[in-house]
Amino acid sequence: QVQLVESGGGLVQPGGSLRLSCAASGSIVSINTMGWYRQTPGKQRELVAALIPGGSTNYADSVKGRFTISRDNAKNTVDLQMNSLKPEDTAVYYCQAVIRPSVSRSNLYQYWGQGTQVTVSS
């Protein structure tokens, strides 16, 4: 069984910074993509940032230049450094990973963390 556990959310003033961390554990043969999504009430979950195999990154236009995603392959972790935070960044942030959990099968599966609240308010 695979688990993704997030940490680092909280309350921050506009212009401030937060760093989110996510650790994947359990039955992991390999990890393909790792990323962060966010969701606000009544809206669909949206991509914030993702790391694609080969090192490419994909950012939402709204966070480009402010957020940075990074990954530690040895530790199976992915972080999101969020700077110059705005009230519109307020959301529940979810870690996502595409993982191969079985040696005997090559299937990849998508896993999600439980979510961590980020609130940007004065």
BADRENTI-911256 format. One record per atom (N, C-alpha, C, O): residue in one letter; x, y, z; residue number from 1. Coordinates in nm, 4 decimals, m for minus. Atoms other than C-alpha are relative to their C-alpha. Layout:
BADRENTI-911256
NODE voro u v w nuza
NODE A X Y Z NUM
...
***
This chain:
BADRENTI-911256
NODE voro u v w nuza
NODE Q 0.0848 m0.1187 0.0000 1
NODE Q 0.0000 0.0000 0.0000 1
NODE Q 0.0886 0.1241 0.0000 1
NODE Q 0.1933 0.1277 0.0646 1
NODE V m0.0762 m0.1233 0.0134 2
NODE V 0.1207 0.3482 m0.0869 2
NODE V m0.0699 0.1120 0.0766 2
NODE V m0.1924 0.1241 0.0731 2
NODE Q 0.0535 m0.1171 m0.0707 3
NODE Q 0.0758 0.6579 0.1286 3
NODE Q 0.0775 0.1240 m0.0393 3
NODE Q 0.1995 0.1202 m0.0559 3
NODE L m0.0605 m0.1312 0.0176 4
NODE L 0.1415 1.0234 0.0570 4
NODE L m0.0405 0.0842 0.1194 4
NODE L m0.1592 0.0988 0.1484 4
NODE V 0.0281 m0.0802 m0.1187 5
NODE V 0.1707 1.2431 0.3642 5
NODE V 0.0571 0.1394 m0.0201 5
NODE V 0.1767 0.1569 m0.0435 5
NODE E m0.0403 m0.1389 0.0186 6
NODE E 0.1789 1.6214 0.3352 6
NODE E 0.0218 0.0677 0.1339 6
NODE E m0.0314 0.0250 0.2364 6
NODE S m0.0193 m0.0843 m0.1175 7
NODE S 0.2991 1.8796 0.5839 7
NODE S 0.0378 0.1404 m0.0463 7
NODE S 0.0794 0.1606 m0.1603 7
NODE G m0.0486 m0.1340 0.0284 8
NODE G 0.3701 2.2507 0.6000 8
NODE G m0.1051 0.1044 m0.0274 8
NODE G m0.0705 0.2208 m0.0475 8
NODE G 0.1025 m0.1006 0.0225 9
NODE G 0.0368 2.4201 0.5484 9
NODE G m0.0177 0.0887 0.1206 9
NODE G 0.0435 0.0665 0.2250 9
NODE G 0.0260 m0.0892 m0.1119 10
NODE G m0.0917 2.6997 0.7661 10
NODE G m0.0512 0.1346 m0.0456 10
NODE G m0.0926 0.1527 m0.1601 10
NODE L 0.0470 m0.1371 0.0241 11
NODE L m0.1861 3.0658 0.7897 11
NODE L 0.1202 0.0909 m0.0218 11
NODE L 0.2162 0.0871 0.0552 11
NODE V m0.1096 m0.0913 0.0298 12
NODE V 0.0386 3.3289 0.6338 12
NODE V m0.0582 0.1304 m0.0530 12
NODE V m0.1648 0.1311 m0.1145 12
NODE Q 0.0458 m0.1291 0.0499 13
NODE Q 0.0038 3.6971 0.5545 13
NODE Q 0.0331 0.0153 m0.1476 13
NODE Q 0.1261 m0.0482 m0.1972 13
NODE P m0.0334 m0.0261 0.1414 14
NODE P m0.0046 3.8217 0.1954 14
NODE P 0.1444 0.0467 m0.0138 14
NODE P 0.1937 0.1275 0.0649 14
NODE G m0.1411 m0.0300 0.0196 15
NODE G 0.3474 3.8448 0.0589 15
NODE G 0.0942 m0.0946 0.0698 15
NODE G 0.2149 m0.0924 0.0455 15
NODE G m0.0828 0.0930 m0.0753 16
NODE G 0.4704 3.5744 0.2904 16
NODE G 0.0318 m0.1268 m0.0771 16
NODE G m0.0024 m0.1408 m0.1945 16
NODE S m0.0438 0.1247 0.0617 17
NODE S 0.6123 3.2309 0.2202 17
NODE S m0.0399 m0.1205 0.0846 17
NODE S m0.0530 m0.1115 0.2067 17
NODE L 0.0223 0.1278 m0.0646 18
NODE L 0.5314 2.8710 0.3022 18
NODE L 0.0685 m0.1069 m0.0836 18
NODE L 0.0860 m0.0918 m0.2045 18
NODE R m0.0579 0.1129 0.0712 19
NODE R 0.6959 2.5434 0.2137 19
NODE R m0.0804 m0.1249 0.0342 19
NODE R m0.0923 m0.1622 0.1510 19
NODE L 0.0727 0.1248 m0.0170 20
NODE L 0.4882 2.2300 0.1633 20
NODE L 0.0914 m0.1169 m0.0323 20
NODE L 0.1734 m0.1100 m0.1239 20
NODE S m0.0778 0.1205 0.0243 21
NODE S 0.6421 1.8853 0.1831 21
NODE S m0.0925 m0.1201 m0.0107 21
NODE S m0.1984 m0.1238 0.0520 21
NODE C 0.0782 0.1225 0.0173 22
NODE C 0.5114 1.5457 0.0761 22
NODE C 0.0957 m0.1175 m0.0077 22
NODE C 0.1926 m0.1158 m0.0836 22
NODE A m0.0830 0.1203 m0.0003 23
NODE A 0.6616 1.2061 0.1482 23
NODE A m0.0829 m0.1196 m0.0423 23
NODE A m0.1912 m0.1433 0.0112 23
NODE A 0.0655 0.1224 0.0452 24
NODE A 0.5643 0.8892 m0.0350 24
NODE A 0.0655 m0.1191 0.0679 24
NODE A 0.1880 m0.1266 0.0779 24
NODE S m0.0533 0.1181 m0.0674 25
NODE S 0.5999 0.5584 0.1472 25
NODE S m0.0854 m0.1214 m0.0322 25
NODE S m0.1959 m0.1098 m0.0850 25
NODE G 0.0731 0.1231 0.0240 26
NODE G 0.4951 0.1973 0.1238 26
NODE G 0.0607 m0.0803 m0.1136 26
NODE G 0.1816 m0.0782 m0.1364 26
NODE S m0.0430 0.0873 0.1079 27
NODE S 0.5117 m0.0410 m0.1683 27
NODE S 0.0271 0.0828 m0.1257 27
NODE S m0.0635 0.1081 m0.2053 27
NODE I m0.0365 m0.0864 0.1125 28
NODE I 0.7001 0.1698 m0.4232 28
NODE I 0.1152 m0.0628 m0.0774 28
NODE I 0.2235 m0.0844 m0.0231 28
NODE V m0.1070 0.0475 0.0872 29
NODE V 0.8980 0.0307 m0.7138 29
NODE V 0.0654 0.1194 m0.0695 29
NODE V 0.1878 0.1303 m0.0760 29
NODE S m0.0512 m0.1213 0.0630 30
NODE S 0.9312 0.3590 m0.8973 30
NODE S m0.1086 0.1061 0.0000 30
NODE S m0.2277 0.0752 0.0044 30
NODE I 0.0920 m0.1137 0.0039 31
NODE I 0.7735 0.7046 m0.9063 31
NODE I 0.0187 0.0719 m0.1313 31
NODE I 0.1307 0.1068 m0.1686 31
NODE N m0.0026 m0.0693 0.1282 32
NODE N 0.6867 0.8677 m1.2350 32
NODE N m0.0124 0.1499 0.0263 32
NODE N 0.0881 0.2163 0.0518 32
NODE T 0.0237 m0.1429 m0.0220 33
NODE T 0.5329 1.2127 m1.1923 33
NODE T m0.0339 0.0267 0.1456 33
NODE T m0.1021 m0.0536 0.2093 33
NODE M 0.0429 m0.0492 m0.1305 34
NODE M 0.5032 1.4010 m0.8630 34
NODE M m0.0410 0.1454 m0.0162 34
NODE M 0.0205 0.2207 m0.0918 34
NODE G 0.0462 m0.1364 0.0157 35
NODE G 0.3120 1.7209 m0.8232 35
NODE G m0.0893 0.0466 0.1119 35
NODE G m0.1164 m0.0267 0.2071 35
NODE W 0.0896 m0.0628 m0.0967 36
NODE W 0.0876 1.9533 m0.6273 36
NODE W m0.1216 0.0557 m0.0735 36
NODE W m0.1103 0.1159 m0.1802 36
NODE Y 0.1258 m0.0540 0.0475 37
NODE Y m0.2748 2.0411 m0.6884 37
NODE Y m0.0640 0.0782 0.1141 37
NODE Y m0.0233 0.0654 0.2296 37
NODE R 0.0740 m0.0715 m0.1038 38
NODE R m0.5127 2.2715 m0.5033 38
NODE R m0.1468 0.0079 m0.0364 38
NODE R m0.1859 m0.0013 m0.1528 38
NODE Q 0.1444 m0.0046 0.0190 39
NODE Q m0.8839 2.3015 m0.4538 39
NODE Q m0.0627 0.0943 0.0996 39
NODE Q m0.0269 0.0953 0.2174 39
NODE T 0.0800 m0.0857 m0.0854 40
NODE T m1.1222 2.5620 m0.3174 40
NODE T m0.1449 m0.0460 m0.0086 40
NODE T m0.1831 m0.1118 m0.1053 40
NODE P 0.1387 0.0473 m0.0012 41
NODE P m1.4877 2.5027 m0.2241 41
NODE P m0.0749 0.0379 m0.1278 41
NODE P m0.0715 0.1528 m0.1719 41
NODE G 0.0809 m0.0237 0.1172 42
NODE G m1.7102 2.4665 m0.5266 42
NODE G 0.0757 0.0006 m0.1314 42
NODE G 0.0169 0.0195 m0.2379 42
NODE K m0.0803 m0.0012 0.1226 43
NODE K m1.4230 2.4475 m0.7728 43
NODE K 0.0698 m0.1336 m0.0199 43
NODE K 0.0873 m0.2108 0.0744 43
NODE Q m0.0737 0.1222 0.0297 44
NODE Q m1.2403 2.1657 m0.9454 44
NODE Q 0.1435 0.0110 0.0499 44
NODE Q 0.2008 0.1195 0.0600 44
NODE R m0.1407 0.0047 m0.0380 45
NODE R m0.9011 2.0562 m0.8270 45
NODE R 0.0840 0.0404 m0.1222 45
NODE R 0.0591 m0.0042 m0.2342 45
NODE E m0.0809 m0.0491 0.1111 46
NODE E m0.6362 2.2311 m1.0355 46
NODE E 0.1479 m0.0258 0.0238 46
NODE E 0.1948 m0.0283 0.1376 46
NODE L m0.1444 0.0195 m0.0087 47
NODE L m0.2723 2.1670 m1.1113 47
NODE L 0.0677 0.1286 0.0449 47
NODE L 0.0377 0.2369 m0.0054 47
NODE V m0.0840 m0.1125 m0.0411 48
NODE V m0.0293 2.3948 m0.9305 48
NODE V 0.1376 m0.0146 m0.0637 48
NODE V 0.1865 0.0763 m0.1308 48
NODE A m0.1338 0.0246 0.0542 49
NODE A 0.3038 2.2393 m1.0264 49
NODE A 0.0245 m0.1494 m0.0051 49
NODE A m0.0245 m0.2240 0.0796 49
NODE A m0.0314 0.1418 0.0120 50
NODE A 0.4358 1.9044 m1.1430 50
NODE A 0.1403 m0.0178 m0.0548 50
NODE A 0.1896 0.0629 m0.1336 50
NODE L m0.1309 0.0398 0.0504 51
NODE L 0.7697 1.7391 m1.2043 51
NODE L m0.0178 m0.1248 m0.0847 51
NODE L m0.0701 m0.2265 m0.0392 51
NODE I 0.0155 0.1083 0.0965 52
NODE I 0.7811 1.5164 m1.5089 52
NODE I 0.1321 m0.0738 m0.0106 52
NODE I 0.2374 m0.0109 m0.0003 52
NODE P m0.1257 0.0729 0.0174 53
NODE P 1.0375 1.2371 m1.5575 53
NODE P 0.0882 0.0662 m0.1045 53
NODE P 0.0415 0.1047 m0.2117 53
NODE G m0.0920 m0.0695 0.0882 54
NODE G 1.3453 1.3855 m1.7177 54
NODE G 0.0335 0.1366 0.0519 54
NODE G 0.1254 0.2021 0.0029 54
NODE G m0.0313 m0.1258 m0.0657 55
NODE G 1.3344 1.6919 m1.4991 55
NODE G m0.0845 0.1177 m0.0413 55
NODE G m0.0693 0.2266 0.0140 55
NODE S 0.0838 m0.1129 0.0424 56
NODE S 1.0776 1.9041 m1.6782 56
NODE S m0.1009 0.0353 0.1080 56
NODE S m0.1455 m0.0504 0.1843 56
NODE T 0.0994 m0.0471 m0.0954 57
NODE T 0.8423 2.1149 m1.4701 57
NODE T m0.1165 0.0636 m0.0746 57
NODE T m0.1030 0.1135 m0.1863 57
NODE N 0.1205 m0.0588 0.0566 58
NODE N 0.4917 2.2332 m1.5352 58
NODE N m0.0662 0.0808 0.1095 58
NODE N m0.0998 0.0256 0.2143 58
NODE Y 0.0606 m0.0878 m0.0995 59
NODE Y 0.3451 2.5303 m1.3473 59
NODE Y m0.1283 0.0620 m0.0539 59
NODE Y m0.1399 0.0900 m0.1732 59
NODE A 0.1164 m0.0808 0.0348 60
NODE A 0.0053 2.6938 m1.3475 60
NODE A 0.0463 0.1422 m0.0258 60
NODE A 0.1384 0.1902 0.0403 60
NODE D m0.0396 m0.1367 0.0322 61
NODE D 0.0292 3.0402 m1.5000 61
NODE D m0.0079 0.0915 0.1219 61
NODE D 0.0727 0.1834 0.1366 61
NODE S 0.0230 m0.0876 m0.1149 62
NODE S m0.0981 3.1940 m1.1768 62
NODE S 0.1110 m0.0068 0.1044 62
NODE S 0.1204 0.0813 0.1899 62
NODE V m0.1044 0.0147 m0.1010 63
NODE V 0.2021 3.0688 m0.9770 63
NODE V 0.1406 0.0115 m0.0573 63
NODE V 0.2381 0.0084 0.0177 63
NODE K m0.1328 m0.0091 0.0628 64
NODE K 0.4870 3.1024 m1.2271 64
NODE K 0.0774 0.1189 0.0566 64
NODE K 0.0248 0.2296 0.0688 64
NODE G m0.0838 m0.1047 m0.0562 65
NODE G 0.7745 3.3001 m1.0801 65
NODE G m0.0132 0.0160 0.1499 65
NODE G 0.0666 0.0861 0.2120 65
NODE R 0.0202 m0.0108 m0.1450 66
NODE R 0.6413 3.2629 m0.7262 66
NODE R 0.0196 m0.1348 0.0705 66
NODE R 0.0706 m0.1393 0.1825 66
NODE F m0.0086 0.1337 m0.0593 67
NODE F 0.6294 2.8855 m0.6612 67
NODE F 0.1098 m0.0795 m0.0685 67
NODE F 0.1356 m0.0630 m0.1877 67
NODE T m0.1029 0.0875 0.0538 68
NODE T 0.9068 2.6313 m0.7054 68
NODE T m0.0211 m0.1409 0.0526 68
NODE T m0.0322 m0.1620 0.1734 68
NODE I 0.0149 0.1398 m0.0384 69
NODE I 0.8653 2.2546 m0.7053 69
NODE I 0.1358 m0.0680 m0.0074 69
NODE I 0.2152 m0.0421 m0.0978 69
NODE S m0.1254 0.0737 0.0000 70
NODE S 1.1519 2.0251 m0.6155 70
NODE S m0.0251 m0.1414 0.0517 70
NODE S m0.1237 m0.1675 0.1206 70
NODE R 0.0211 0.1416 m0.0316 71
NODE R 1.1952 1.6536 m0.5663 71
NODE R 0.1310 m0.0622 0.0452 71
NODE R 0.2377 m0.0315 m0.0080 71
NODE D m0.1142 0.0785 m0.0450 72
NODE D 1.4309 1.4256 m0.3777 72
NODE D m0.0305 m0.1458 m0.0331 72
NODE D m0.1075 m0.2107 0.0376 72
NODE N 0.0311 0.1360 0.0443 73
NODE N 1.4279 1.0932 m0.5598 73
NODE N 0.0442 m0.1053 0.1010 73
NODE N m0.0199 m0.2097 0.1139 73
NODE A m0.0499 0.0964 m0.0971 74
NODE A 1.6297 0.9178 m0.2911 74
NODE A m0.0946 m0.0150 0.1185 74
NODE A m0.1049 m0.1224 0.1778 74
NODE K 0.0896 0.0015 m0.1162 75
NODE K 1.3765 1.0099 m0.0226 75
NODE K m0.1463 m0.0127 m0.0402 75
NODE K m0.2330 m0.0218 0.0467 75
NODE N 0.1389 0.0041 0.0495 76
NODE N 1.0621 0.9923 m0.2406 76
NODE N m0.0825 0.1157 0.0549 76
NODE N m0.1955 0.0975 0.1001 76
NODE T 0.0701 m0.1183 m0.0483 77
NODE T 0.9672 1.3433 m0.1421 77
NODE T m0.0106 0.1053 m0.1102 77
NODE T 0.0699 0.1096 m0.2032 77
NODE V 0.0164 m0.1136 0.0897 78
NODE V 0.8390 1.6461 m0.3283 78
NODE V m0.0409 0.1201 0.0851 78
NODE V m0.1287 0.1099 0.1708 78
NODE D 0.0268 m0.1221 m0.0740 79
NODE D 0.8353 2.0008 m0.1937 79
NODE D m0.0547 0.1077 m0.0932 79
NODE D m0.0319 0.1066 m0.2141 79
NODE L 0.0493 m0.1160 0.0737 80
NODE L 0.6585 2.3173 m0.2995 80
NODE L 0.0340 0.1241 0.0818 80
NODE L m0.0237 0.1468 0.1882 80
NODE Q m0.0349 m0.1265 m0.0631 81
NODE Q 0.8203 2.6472 m0.2042 81
NODE Q m0.0902 0.1080 m0.0577 81
NODE Q m0.0904 0.1327 m0.1783 81
NODE M 0.0960 m0.1002 0.0444 82
NODE M 0.5575 2.9193 m0.2186 82
NODE M 0.0408 0.1353 0.0563 82
NODE M 0.0428 0.1549 0.1778 82
NODE N m0.0394 m0.1350 m0.0381 83
NODE N 0.6701 3.2823 m0.2129 83
NODE N m0.1005 0.1018 m0.0519 83
NODE N m0.1818 0.0718 m0.1393 83
NODE S 0.0893 m0.1095 0.0425 84
NODE S 0.4869 3.6125 m0.2532 84
NODE S m0.1454 m0.0468 m0.0046 84
NODE S m0.2163 m0.0252 m0.1030 84
NODE L 0.1345 0.0580 m0.0028 85
NODE L 0.1653 3.4446 m0.1488 85
NODE L m0.1077 0.1069 m0.0045 85
NODE L m0.0930 0.2159 0.0507 85
NODE K 0.1133 m0.0895 0.0177 86
NODE K m0.1646 3.6060 m0.2388 86
NODE K m0.1243 m0.0639 0.0621 86
NODE K m0.1299 m0.1860 0.0768 86
NODE P 0.1233 0.0580 m0.0544 87
NODE P m0.5118 3.5652 m0.0858 87
NODE P m0.0629 m0.1037 m0.0928 87
NODE P m0.1236 m0.1998 m0.0456 87
NODE E 0.0581 0.0955 0.0939 88
NODE E m0.6190 3.3843 m0.4030 88
NODE E 0.0736 m0.1333 m0.0051 88
NODE E 0.0290 m0.2260 m0.0726 88
NODE D m0.0686 0.1284 m0.0131 89
NODE D m0.3641 3.1122 m0.3242 89
NODE D m0.0622 m0.0857 0.1107 89
NODE D m0.0265 m0.2024 0.1266 89
NODE T 0.0654 0.0741 m0.1062 90
NODE T m0.5834 3.0098 m0.0318 90
NODE T m0.0750 m0.1200 m0.0568 90
NODE T m0.1578 m0.1056 m0.1468 90
NODE A 0.0596 0.1239 0.0513 91
NODE A m0.6885 2.6481 m0.0869 91
NODE A 0.0498 m0.1171 0.0840 91
NODE A 0.1394 m0.1024 0.1672 91
NODE V m0.0575 0.1244 m0.0500 92
NODE V m0.6408 2.2910 0.0237 92
NODE V 0.0951 m0.0514 m0.1075 92
NODE V 0.0566 m0.0672 m0.2234 92
NODE Y m0.1018 0.0459 0.0931 93
NODE Y m0.3211 2.1681 m0.1379 93
NODE Y 0.0203 m0.1507 0.0154 93
NODE Y 0.0341 m0.2024 0.1263 93
NODE Y m0.0122 0.1458 0.0021 94
NODE Y m0.2871 1.8030 m0.2384 94
NODE Y 0.1278 m0.0411 m0.0735 94
NODE Y 0.1608 0.0122 m0.1795 94
NODE C m0.1131 0.0629 0.0658 95
NODE C 0.0227 1.6054 m0.3197 95
NODE C m0.0520 m0.1142 m0.0871 95
NODE C m0.1436 m0.1868 m0.0483 95
NODE Q 0.0400 0.1051 0.0920 96
NODE Q m0.0102 1.3716 m0.6153 96
NODE Q 0.1242 m0.0691 m0.0549 96
NODE Q 0.2266 m0.0053 m0.0791 96
NODE A m0.1120 0.0737 0.0578 97
NODE A 0.2155 1.0977 m0.7473 97
NODE A m0.0516 m0.1141 m0.0857 97
NODE A m0.1537 m0.1756 m0.0549 97
NODE V 0.0292 0.1151 0.0859 98
NODE V 0.2056 0.8416 m1.0252 98
NODE V 0.1093 m0.1024 0.0278 98
NODE V 0.2276 m0.0783 0.0034 98
NODE I m0.0940 0.0960 m0.0586 99
NODE I 0.3659 0.5282 m0.8872 99
NODE I m0.0221 m0.1399 m0.0547 99
NODE I m0.1348 m0.1823 m0.0804 99
NODE R 0.0061 0.1437 0.0304 100
NODE R 0.4482 0.1749 m0.9891 100
NODE R 0.0194 m0.0726 0.1327 100
NODE R 0.1286 m0.0690 0.1894 100
NODE P m0.0099 0.0604 m0.1327 101
NODE P 0.3727 m0.0243 m0.6733 101
NODE P 0.0444 m0.1469 0.0018 101
NODE P 0.0737 m0.2021 0.1079 101
NODE S m0.0249 0.1443 0.0035 102
NODE S 0.4465 m0.3776 m0.7919 102
NODE S 0.1170 m0.0339 m0.0916 102
NODE S 0.1281 0.0187 m0.2023 102
NODE V m0.1112 0.0472 0.0820 103
NODE V 0.7620 m0.5474 m0.9175 103
NODE V m0.0490 m0.0887 m0.1133 103
NODE V 0.0049 m0.0858 m0.2240 103
NODE S 0.0463 0.0990 0.0973 104
NODE S 0.5641 m0.8139 m1.0991 104
NODE S m0.0881 0.0580 m0.1099 104
NODE S m0.1130 m0.0076 m0.2110 104
NODE R 0.0852 m0.0625 0.1004 105
NODE R 0.3435 m0.5697 m1.2895 105
NODE R 0.0513 0.1399 m0.0287 105
NODE R 0.1038 0.2066 0.0604 105
NODE S m0.0522 m0.1312 0.0386 106
NODE S 0.4322 m0.2539 m1.4805 106
NODE S m0.1041 0.1114 0.0085 106
NODE S m0.0780 0.2245 m0.0324 106
NODE N 0.1065 m0.1000 m0.0083 107
NODE N 0.1034 m0.0748 m1.4106 107
NODE N 0.0403 0.1168 0.0888 107
NODE N 0.1079 0.1003 0.1904 107
NODE L m0.0187 m0.1220 m0.0780 108
NODE L 0.1186 0.2825 m1.2852 108
NODE L m0.1355 0.0430 0.0562 108
NODE L m0.2390 0.0281 m0.0088 108
NODE Y 0.1222 m0.0452 m0.0662 109
NODE Y m0.1363 0.4236 m1.0424 109
NODE Y 0.0201 0.1407 0.0562 109
NODE Y 0.1306 0.1793 0.0944 109
NODE Q m0.0028 m0.1345 m0.0556 110
NODE Q m0.2223 0.7736 m0.9267 110
NODE Q m0.0407 m0.0050 0.1464 110
NODE Q m0.1403 m0.0678 0.1823 110
NODE Y 0.0283 m0.0074 m0.1434 111
NODE Y m0.2140 0.8422 m0.5539 111
NODE Y m0.0084 0.1456 0.0430 111
NODE Y 0.0529 0.2339 m0.0170 111
NODE W 0.0198 m0.1345 m0.0527 112
NODE W m0.3209 1.1453 m0.3508 112
NODE W 0.0268 0.0019 0.1499 112
NODE W 0.0020 m0.0955 0.2210 112
NODE G m0.0094 m0.0229 m0.1426 113
NODE G m0.2337 1.2834 m0.0127 113
NODE G m0.1333 0.0448 0.0550 113
NODE G m0.2309 0.0586 m0.0187 113
NODE Q 0.1250 m0.0349 m0.0664 114
NODE Q m0.4954 1.3858 0.2397 114
NODE Q m0.0312 0.1485 m0.0113 114
NODE Q m0.1432 0.1902 0.0182 114
NODE G 0.0215 m0.1436 0.0151 115
NODE G m0.4523 1.7570 0.1717 115
NODE G 0.0470 0.0787 0.1204 115
NODE G 0.0395 0.0317 0.2340 115
NODE T m0.0423 m0.0904 m0.1062 116
NODE T m0.3145 2.0462 0.3725 116
NODE T m0.0517 0.1411 m0.0324 116
NODE T m0.0411 0.1882 m0.1456 116
NODE Q 0.0621 m0.1310 0.0204 117
NODE Q m0.4835 2.3832 0.4203 117
NODE Q 0.1062 0.1099 m0.0028 117
NODE Q 0.1934 0.1165 0.0838 117
NODE V m0.0817 m0.1217 0.0078 118
NODE V m0.3049 2.6995 0.3098 118
NODE V m0.0953 0.1183 m0.0035 118
NODE V m0.1812 0.1282 m0.0911 118
NODE T 0.0848 m0.1191 m0.0082 119
NODE T m0.4687 3.0262 0.4108 119
NODE T 0.0883 0.1233 m0.0032 119
NODE T 0.1789 0.1386 0.0787 119
NODE V m0.0763 m0.1244 0.0143 120
NODE V m0.3315 3.3617 0.2976 120
NODE V m0.0937 0.1143 0.0345 120
NODE V m0.1862 0.1454 m0.0404 120
NODE S 0.0906 m0.1038 m0.0486 121
NODE S m0.4908 3.6417 0.4949 121
NODE S 0.0728 0.0899 0.0980 121
NODE S 0.1625 0.0471 0.1706 121
NODE S m0.0569 m0.0939 m0.0970 122
NODE S m0.4024 3.9517 0.6899 122
NODE S m0.0878 0.0067 0.1249 122
NODE S m0.0566 0.0804 0.2185 122
***
